[in-house]
Amino acid sequence: MSYHNILLEKENGLAQLTINRPKKLNALNRETLAEIHSAFAELESDEEVKAIIITGSGEKAFVAGADISEFADYNVEEGKDLAAKGQKEVFDRIANFKKPVIAAINGFALGGGLELAMAAHFRIASDNAKMGLPETSLGVIPGYGGTQRLPQLVGKGRAMEMIMTAGMIDAKQALQYGLVNHVTTADELMELATKTAHKIMRNSMVAISRAIEAINANDEDGVNGFEKEVENFGKSFDTEDFKEGTSAFLDKRKADFPNK
């Protein structure tokens, strides 16, 4: 499938999805969100793809926010629909994706850009990255999950401060907050993200998928995360991956997972 605003590359089981609007600092417009949605549908059905890295094109920005010009004249119902559709089709889908998703933050990650990064399963940032949710400076609040995911990652007090001040933090502070897992140089960002993805891919992808589901269950209303863990733990015993993993451990060799 061809895309206009994103690049999708696949190699050795790893996909890289690059937001490609460098003249707009990779800002998210409706077309770009629709393409991300389509790309993840493609990645979900592609059995060769085991993990995904999301990043931005150019040297300045991961994603510098949403394209404000598209919704500046929206009314209440249009605003609600914008947030609901975006969350359902893109941000929640990424957060609950069964394959590991890593955000490689290569510059500004603001507003919808930071929300996109937070929807990924974890984040790696370049040392020149800047992150923030500046929506309150525009008279609006984060609408793509920012008010929910930021407190989960950095704590309620820090999230309140970041959202209320509409300020930015640098990569070092983001690391201290727990917003990102690693910080590296801009030149080494994709190398570290790729190395981490391949390290993940050596493990059982079936088990990883069920671990993602169990971890996310803790954030769902009416769902007992411990019960989901027990359920998915039990399901693991009926897989070829479990047989291979335990056999390899007992035989003192590296596992070669069939991932079935």
Steps between C-alpha positions, in 0.01 A plus 500: 500500500626848415497787751546875462580612855673198649776262399467130580807280471536135597819300542580178686173498692528863610282779362585870518214747467625854439271802515613684187385863496833671579389843367217488757726351770304175444180649642206262511216585265196288417668339200807405702290346777304302241826375349633396841175311556536323164867424562425330831226295332764390250755426773246301699431263211865467394624188678860579408496821708579439867565854631452862396700820550323836458710808430492833313681610187765769507717615786264740679187314596345169588155656472462865601127472568169490320426712195308780677376653175273199448296539818522870588137553398352181649194506726445285811371193320770517233765528770366200687487298178858597416629373833284188510587392148870570546517308826311200365665470160859597582611565857309225684571261215874555535485472881321166474687371194601137541848560362758715682498867399799722583498878455837642394463870590741691276414861588186690596217279629225743587125469545373222277861405433570427865164323522607282205828420674319422826267260318804293403602230746814691597716788382863571412605863448787684339680743729364796301136398548246733659166374631183666622124538482441868413125471436391724790689789339254462210191490720449125467618186681683193371248287311692194383553337838748748646308567822488126567835362383726780628396453868548124463856556380624795706256523792199724557686802639752523218229444241291776653796739486595412143144540373420815701822682411491377136878489528760271348749270668825380350611142452699490823201610705273260310734218599493610865119511486477152347337637186773342288700183564829603341673810367774485239655722235305589187745299290455189712124521558382267225787260567396468866131468410578232243732313736233505771232379257716208387570410863123484557451295183728225630236419761160339455279739307195303613596554863580867438158555343330351804722701734399824325134405544548420869694819573240715325215325684601683816389826340157378384190578703331189633792273410711331765858505376602215730224282358608580144857409596388165640290433189781585257758316709287188473451541125876505456523134593313401184750648252792370299700794632461375859613152401802639316589750773492249784678233295774746406545603863528138617734415212712808576466646149347811346135470413394506137138609533250392233270778627185304433 
